Amino acid sequence: MSHNVIASIYEAKLIAWAKALPNPLKVVVENEAFTPGDDATYLRAFTLPADTASNTLGGDHRLFTGVFQVSIVTPSGKYRGAAGALADQIAALFPLYERNTKGAITVVTLTPVDQGPGIPGDTNFIVPVSFQYRADTTT
């Protein structure tokens, strides 16, 4: 299924970037078991697929759209400084209209990376960032 390929494209790019940081970050992907340490900063990556469509009468076209979201998780009580800086870096990592290809799938970053409101918790503070994607394939 192409949504899985799309997820793997964006996850691989995020993981490689996070590992190369001066202070590497853990990237937790969907359905991965992870128990963070105290005062840990890490990223959670999600693909939120939309409906798959076909724009041809012959049925040979597939349109895959959705949202890729990264939740930046930082310790609570430290304002949003670290999370805000990471959000800016993630926005630069996924530029608007960038094309990424894996096999027969080319996915396009369809919207700018958008930073959502911070979500305070008892022990952490989460800042979500996300963008829409699109991939067209033919059979």
Residue pairs with C-beta under 8 A, 6 or more apart in sequence:
2 52
2 62
2 64
2 105
2 135
2 137
3 47
3 49
3 52
3 64
3 66
5 102
5 103
5 105
6 47
6 49
6 64
6 66
6 68
6 105
6 107
6 133
6 135
7 29
7 30
7 47
7 68
8 102
9 100
9 101
9 102
9 105
9 107
10 45
10 47
10 68
10 94
10 100
10 107
10 133
11 27
11 29
11 45
11 47
13 93
13 94
13 100
14 27
14 43
14 45
14 70
14 90
14 93
15 27
17 89
17 93
18 24
18 25
18 26
18 27
18 43
19 25
25 41
25 42
25 43
25 86
26 34
26 36
26 40
26 42
26 43
27 42
27 43
27 44
27 45
28 34
28 42
28 43
28 44
28 45
29 45
30 45
30 46
30 47
34 42
36 42
36 73
36 124
38 75
39 75
40 73
40 75
41 72
41 73
41 74
41 75
41 82
41 86
42 73
43 70
43 71
43 72
43 73
43 86
44 70
44 71
44 73
45 68
45 69
45 70
45 71
46 68
46 69
46 70
46 71
47 66
47 67
47 68
47 69
48 66
48 67
48 68
48 69
48 130
49 64
49 65
49 66
50 65
50 66
50 67
51 65
52 62
52 63
52 64
53 62
53 63
53 65
54 60
54 61
54 62
54 63
55 61
55 63
59 139
60 138
60 139
61 136
61 137
61 138
61 139
62 136
62 137
62 138
62 139
63 134
63 135
63 136
64 107
64 133
64 134
64 135
64 136
64 137
65 110
65 132
65 133
65 134
65 135
66 132
66 133
67 130
67 131
67 132
67 133
68 94
68 130
68 131
68 133
69 128
69 129
69 130
70 90
70 128
70 129
70 130
71 126
71 127
71 128
72 83
72 86
72 87
72 90
72 126
72 127
72 128
72 129
73 124
73 125
73 126
74 80
74 82
74 83
74 124
74 125
74 126
74 127
75 123
75 124
75 125
76 120
76 121
76 122
76 123
76 124
76 125
77 125
78 125
80 118
80 125
80 127
83 118
83 125
83 126
83 127
84 115
84 127
86 127
87 113
87 115
87 127
87 129
90 113
90 129
91 112
91 113
91 115
91 129
94 109
94 113
94 131
95 109
96 109
96 111
96 112
97 108
97 109
97 110
98 108
98 109
99 106
99 107
99 108
100 106
100 107
100 109
101 107
104 137
105 135
105 137
106 135
107 133
107 134
107 135
108 133
108 134
108 135
109 131
109 132
109 133
110 131
110 132
110 133
110 134
111 131
111 132
112 131
113 129
113 130
113 131
114 129
114 130
114 131
115 127
115 128
115 129
116 127
116 128
116 129
116 130
118 125
118 126
118 127
119 125
119 126
119 127
119 128
